[in-house]
Amino acid sequence: MMAIRELKVCLLGDTGVGKSSIVCRFVQDHFDHNISPTIGASFMTKTVPCGNELHKFLIWDTAGQERVRIIRNPA
């Protein structure tokens, strides 16, 4: 049985720069130039074999809006 390593990733950046498009390309192997804007945040996962391990990516895609600023700049 292979070991599973969880890797937590949070994409941060301004609105409309392509964060969601990059996540979709990685997770679904599809690039969409006209993806709908993220509201709040979205979450996706992808598991990738690497040697004797499985790397499970836990990906948070933020909306890049003011209301999610607490994630970007915690007190």
Secondary structure, DSSP 8 states (H G I E B T S, - for coil): --EEEEEEEEE---TTSSHHHHHHHHHHS---TT----SSEEEEEEEEEETTEEEEEEEEEE--SGGGHHHHS--
